[in-house]
């Protein structure tokens, strides 16, 4: 099946978790909003245009007649069709549970530079960001990292079997290294399995090819992961 | 099957979405942390004690050998077993998508009184809360309400069929009325279907019995929905 991914064209954001799954599995897809006239096509869906199931926000994936929104929902649907999750129900529930925990983590990352919400520029919430980020790097980041580190005892989050959640954890780790290089360097020695997971995923042939391609949008100051040195204590 | 729900015993919080599903379907369950020695039983799971799948946070549901965490994940698993969602795959994906959008909405509700994060008391982030809540009631609340209102054209979120997502939307609407009575009263005339949905769910026999019982914890100043008059502009 040829997929259509709809997501903002200039950031990795939440869409990147879907891009990584599509790339790793070698699926055929268009990153629609990056094509000519793609952004208007995206916004038409949000205005409730085509389809009975209007997404609240991107990313969403068009797969035949289905239009699926919410990152974790998309991945949960996509993964079993491409061997990115084991068949057993318990493994799928567990994978989805971890993906939703990653979603929660992402919200907290975003809140480090936007504690007052998306309505205000970072420049208009700098003292608040500093206060929130200090707590994030001191308490929340080690808590999330420690949780996932413990699960990697056998190499991958689901044990010995690679799954889409490993792709997502790779993306979070890569993003955190970009946003908080000092905090992540300080925490690295305590999280050797996470460091190894990051490198193992990055060296998967299709992932490596994707990361080196122009399809991979660079981290920048508009996405979830932003590097503001003053927030990286 | 006899379920065990694990959630903090003194708040509705995210656990309430699971409680409502269990109650509406008449399932047999223990709200474990509200029983004697229940909180230590809960924290044992969080410390990675029993089971291969340690939750990151409550709520989680024990169903036989399964331990399922993440509210939307629990509901997605529970609903088809109790006729709370249609059988068709497209309907289930759509229901889950809406539930995840409700999860996002809840984060924004919580952020109105905790923009600096859970590390600080509300009393230590009052000016920030006021700024964030003003934007929430002016922009985000109408946006979320408008989205769900549009979907209720045929009475329920999935059309003519009642589902677990209607229970969750009821809970959000009830919570918002508690937290932001003035904003919600102002917005009510524009959202008649949501008002009707709230009342229709509240009058379902098992839901009505639950809401009138001591099992329903009252809204209070420790949960997601808190009434601070200064935030309800």
Interface residues (C-beta under 8 A of the other chain):
Chain A: X48 X53 X54 X55 X56 X57 X66 X68 X69 X70 X72 X73 X76 X77 X90 X93 X94 X96 X97 X100 X101 X104 X107 X108 X111 X115 X116 X117 X119 X120 X128 X131 X132 X135 X136 X139 X140 X144 X147 X150 X151
Chain B: X48 X53 X54 X55 X56 X57 X66 X68 X69 X70 X72 X73 X76 X77 X90 X93 X94 X96 X97 X100 X101 X104 X107 X108 X111 X115 X116 X117 X119 X120 X128 X131 X132 X135 X136 X139 X140 X144 X147 X150 X151
